[in-house]
Amino acid sequence: MVKKYTILIVDDKVENLKYLNTILKEENYEIKATIDAHFAIDSVIKNPVDLILLDIKMPELNGFEVCKIIKEKENLKDIPIIFISALDDVNSKVEAFEKGGVDYITKPFEEKEIKARIKMQLELSQSKKTISDLYEQQDFFLKKIVHEMNTPLGVITLNINSLESRIGKKDEFEAILASSKSLSSIYEDIYYLSKKEKRVLDVEEINMMRYLSKRISFFHELASVKDIFLDLHIDDDFSIKMNKYELERVIDNTISNAIKHSFEDTCVDIYIEKNKIKVQNYGHEIKSTDNIFKAFHQDDNEKGLGLGLNIIKEICEKYDINIELNVNEKNTEFSYDFTKISLG
């Protein structure tokens, strides 16, 4: 069923209202019209419309003032407003767009022009609503995934650890734990994305040597499955002021990506230098680095959702952490300079 759009026309000239009402009803729009600016505001507050045609020069309240009042209402701010006016000067047109108008039509009206402009703005508005709805559905979907993933992951890890304590270490147990660690990293990325707009994250002092040692231990099973050795090189030590959870997303995504893209029976070298962390792996060469930090980007050898590096970039920009990527035929190296937040 085709949606029937409702248009409110506000103009102090009755002849303009009659003319616009006549030509727009031919397009099967539902038309509301008034010469009273105050009534127009009260009407649209009680019953929002799909588009407003708004005259500029009116007594008591002009069109710019009416537009300002409407745009200040949260549930009305997205209604497209097309200004209609006999004023044809540049300043009036510029002010119309600055006040929130989406278009400007000068009098006398050209029937085909006004119909085309209204149709275009209604289609644009509908597209924006569709995109907004999709974002809401995506947000719900992410939260649902986060909720559904957390408990099974905990159960898997708990039971495998229990079996290991009774039976002893087995390759199969290592593989299951590695897979659960991989899923855990994906879970944390999705959790970060679903909560980042609403959480206030406290910063704290973090010693990088101790922190990296713990994260390397966390990824032991994931690396062992591919016979990859995680080697920590300590050339220096330093502490930073940062939120621990956000640092975890940077470090975990870097290490898990390094493991994922490494050849079997190789080494992932992790260096702690003066205010810098470097992670170097030996695997497939990244052919193109232009889009590597974009969300959902995946190269030919990529596995996963393609979110990790985008999250890294976002967090590093927040803390002014400089990222360097060096790629050649032998290895790939991600380097992070924490100088701006280092405590020495």
C-alpha positions in Angstrom: 0.0 0.0 0.0 1.4 3.4 -1.0 1.8 5.8 1.9 -0.4 8.9 1.7 1.7 11.9 2.8 0.4 14.8 4.9 1.5 18.3 4.0 1.0 21.4 6.2 0.9 24.7 4.3 1.4 27.9 6.3 0.9 31.2 4.4 -1.0 34.4 5.4 -2.3 34.8 1.8 -5.5 32.8 1.3 -5.1 32.7 -2.4 -1.8 31.0 -2.1 -3.3 28.4 0.2 -6.1 27.7 -2.2 -3.7 27.4 -5.2 -1.3 25.0 -3.4 -4.2 23.0 -2.0 -5.6 22.5 -5.4 -2.4 21.4 -7.2 -1.2 19.2 -4.4 -4.4 17.3 -4.0 -4.0 16.1 -7.5 -0.9 14.2 -6.2 -3.1 12.5 -3.6 -1.5 14.3 -0.7 -3.5 15.0 2.5 -3.4 18.8 2.8 -3.7 20.9 6.0 -3.6 24.6 5.5 -3.6 27.7 7.8 -2.9 31.4 7.7 -2.2 31.4 11.5 1.5 30.7 12.4 0.6 30.0 16.1 -2.1 27.6 15.1 0.3 25.9 12.7 2.8 25.3 15.5 0.1 23.9 17.9 -1.3 21.7 15.1 2.0 20.1 14.1 2.9 19.5 17.8 -0.4 17.6 18.3 -0.3 15.8 14.9 3.1 15.8 13.2 3.0 15.9 9.4 5.3 14.6 6.7 6.3 18.0 5.2 5.7 21.7 5.8 5.4 24.5 3.2 6.2 27.6 5.1 5.9 31.3 4.1 8.6 33.6 5.4 6.8 37.0 5.6 3.9 36.6 8.0 2.4 38.8 10.7 3.3 38.1 14.4 5.7 35.2 13.7 7.7 35.0 10.5 8.6 31.7 8.8 12.1 31.7 10.3 10.7 32.0 13.8 8.1 29.2 13.2 10.8 27.0 11.8 13.0 27.6 14.9 10.2 26.6 17.3 9.4 23.4 15.3 13.1 22.4 15.0 13.6 22.7 18.8 11.0 19.9 19.3 12.7 16.5 19.4 9.9 14.7 17.8 9.5 17.3 15.0 13.0 18.3 14.2 13.2 15.9 11.2 10.1 17.1 9.5 11.4 18.7 6.2 10.4 22.4 5.8 10.3 24.0 2.4 10.3 27.8 2.6 8.0 29.6 0.1 8.5 33.3 -0.4 8.4 36.2 -2.9 11.8 37.2 -1.5 14.4 36.2 -4.1 17.6 37.6 -2.6 20.6 35.5 -1.7 20.5 36.5 2.0 17.0 35.3 2.5 17.8 32.0 0.8 20.9 31.5 2.9 19.1 32.3 6.1 16.3 29.8 5.2 18.9 27.0 4.9 20.7 28.1 8.1 17.4 28.0 10.0 16.9 24.3 9.0 14.9 24.5 5.7 15.6 21.8 3.2 14.5 23.8 0.1 13.4 27.3 -1.0 10.7 28.0 -3.6 10.1 31.5 -4.9 6.7 33.0 -5.8 5.0 33.0 -8.2 4.8 29.2 -8.1 5.5 27.0 -11.0 3.3 24.0 -10.7 5.7 21.3 -12.1 8.6 22.7 -10.0 6.8 22.7 -6.7 5.4 19.2 -7.2 8.9 17.9 -8.1 10.6 19.6 -5.2 8.0 18.3 -2.7 8.2 14.8 -4.1 12.0 14.8 -3.9 12.0 16.0 -0.2 9.4 13.5 0.8 11.4 10.7 -0.8 14.6 11.9 1.0 12.8 12.1 4.3 11.4 8.6 3.9 14.8 7.3 3.0 16.3 8.9 6.2 13.6 7.3 8.3 14.3 3.9 6.7 18.0 4.2 7.5 17.2 5.3 11.0 15.0 2.3 11.5 17.7 0.0 10.2 20.2 1.5 12.6 17.8 0.8 15.5 17.3 -2.8 14.3 21.1 -3.1 14.0 21.5 -1.8 17.6 18.9 -4.3 18.9 20.6 -7.1 16.9 24.0 -6.3 18.4 22.6 -6.2 21.9 20.8 -9.5 21.3 24.0 -11.2 20.1 25.9 -9.9 23.1 23.3 -11.3 25.5 23.1 -14.6 23.8 26.9 -15.2 23.4 28.1 -14.4 26.9 26.5 -17.3 28.8 27.4 -20.2 26.4 31.0 -18.9 26.2 31.3 -19.0 30.0 29.8 -22.5 30.1 32.2 -23.8 27.4 35.3 -22.5 29.2 34.2 -23.6 32.6 33.5 -27.2 31.5 36.7 -27.5 29.4 38.8 -26.4 32.4 36.9 -28.9 34.6 37.6 -31.7 32.1 41.3 -30.8 31.9 41.7 -30.9 35.6 40.2 -34.5 35.7 41.6 -36.0 32.4 44.6 -33.9 31.7 45.5 -31.7 28.7 44.3 -32.8 25.3 44.7 -31.3 21.9 41.0 -31.3 21.5 40.6 -29.3 24.7 43.2 -26.8 23.4 41.3 -26.4 20.2 38.0 -25.8 21.9 39.5 -23.2 24.3 41.2 -21.5 21.3 37.9 -21.3 19.5 36.2 -19.9 22.7 38.9 -17.3 23.0 38.4 -16.3 19.4 34.6 -16.0 20.0 35.3 -14.1 23.2 37.3 -11.5 21.2 34.4 -11.1 18.7 32.0 -10.8 21.7 34.0 -8.0 23.3 34.1 -6.1 20.0 30.3 -6.3 19.6 29.8 -5.4 23.3 32.1 -2.4 22.8 30.1 -1.2 19.8 26.7 -1.7 21.5 27.7 0.2 24.6 30.2 2.8 23.5 27.7 5.7 23.2 26.2 5.2 26.6 29.1 4.3 28.9 31.4 6.7 30.8 34.8 4.9 30.9 37.2 5.8 33.7 40.9 6.0 33.0 43.5 4.5 35.3 47.3 4.0 35.5 48.3 0.8 33.6 51.8 -0.7 33.6 52.3 -2.0 30.0 54.7 -4.8 30.8 52.4 -6.4 33.4 49.3 -5.8 31.2 50.8 -7.3 28.0 52.0 -10.3 29.9 48.5 -11.1 31.0 47.0 -10.6 27.5 49.7 -12.8 26.0 48.8 -15.5 28.5 45.1 -15.1 27.5 45.9 -15.9 23.9 48.1 -18.9 24.6 45.6 -21.6 23.4 44.7 -19.6 20.3 48.3 -19.4 19.3 49.1 -23.0 20.3 46.6 -24.4 17.9 48.6 -23.0 15.0 52.0 -23.8 16.7 52.6 -20.1 17.0 54.9 -18.8 19.8 54.0 -15.4 21.4 57.4 -13.8 22.2 57.5 -10.7 24.5 60.6 -8.5 24.0 61.1 -5.9 26.8 63.4 -3.2 25.7 61.9 -0.7 28.1 58.8 -0.3 30.3 56.3 2.5 30.8 52.9 3.2 32.2 49.9 5.0 30.6 46.7 6.7 31.7 43.9 5.0 29.8 40.7 3.1 30.3 41.7 -0.6 30.7 38.8 -2.0 28.7 39.6 0.3 25.7 43.3 -0.7 25.9 42.1 -4.3 25.9 40.3 -3.8 22.6 43.4 -2.3 21.0 45.8 -5.0 22.3 43.5 -8.0 22.0 42.5 -7.1 18.4 46.1 -6.6 17.4 47.3 -9.9 18.9 44.3 -11.9 17.7 44.7 -10.5 14.2 48.5 -11.3 14.2 47.7 -14.9 15.2 44.9 -15.2 12.7 47.1 -14.0 9.8 50.3 -15.8 10.7 51.6 -18.9 9.0 51.7 -22.0 11.2 54.8 -22.7 13.2 55.9 -19.1 13.3 56.4 -16.4 15.9 54.4 -13.3 16.9 56.9 -10.8 18.3 55.6 -8.2 20.7 58.0 -5.4 21.6 57.8 -3.0 24.5 59.9 0.1 23.8 60.0 3.6 25.1 56.3 4.7 25.0 55.8 2.2 22.1 54.2 -1.2 21.6 55.0 -3.1 18.4 53.4 -6.4 17.2 55.0 -8.2 14.3 53.8 -11.4 12.6 54.9 -13.5 9.7 52.1 -14.4 7.3 50.2 -13.3 4.2 51.2 -9.9 2.9 48.5 -7.3 3.1 48.1 -6.2 -0.5 46.2 -3.0 0.1 46.4 -0.9 3.3 44.2 2.0 2.2 40.9 0.7 3.7 42.3 -1.6 6.3 40.9 0.5 9.2 37.4 0.8 7.8 34.5 -1.1 9.4 33.7 -4.4 7.9 36.7 -4.2 5.6 38.1 -7.7 4.7 41.0 -8.7 2.5 41.3 -12.0 0.6 42.6 -13.8 3.6 40.3 -12.2 6.2 38.1 -14.2 8.6 35.7 -12.7 11.1 33.5 -9.6 11.1 36.1 -7.0 10.0 35.4 -4.8 13.1 38.6 -5.1 15.1 40.9 -2.7 13.2 38.1 -0.1 12.9 37.7 -0.2 16.7 41.4 0.1 17.2 41.5 3.2 15.0 38.6 4.8 16.8 40.1 4.3 20.3 43.6 5.4 19.2 42.1 8.6 17.8 40.3 9.2 21.1 43.5 9.0 23.1 45.8 10.5 20.4 47.8 7.2 20.1 49.7 7.2 16.8 49.4 4.1 14.7 52.0 3.0 12.2 51.6 0.0 9.8 54.6 -1.4 8.1 54.1 -4.2 5.6 56.5 -6.2 3.4 56.8 -9.7 1.9 58.2 -11.1 5.2 56.1 -9.6 7.9 53.4 -7.2 9.1 54.1 -4.8 12.0 51.6 -2.7 13.9 53.2 0.0 16.0 51.4 2.1 18.7 53.0 5.3 20.1 51.5 6.1 23.5 53.7 9.2 24.1 50.7 11.5 24.6 49.3 9.5 27.5 52.5 8.0 28.8 53.4 8.4 32.5 57.0 7.4 31.9 
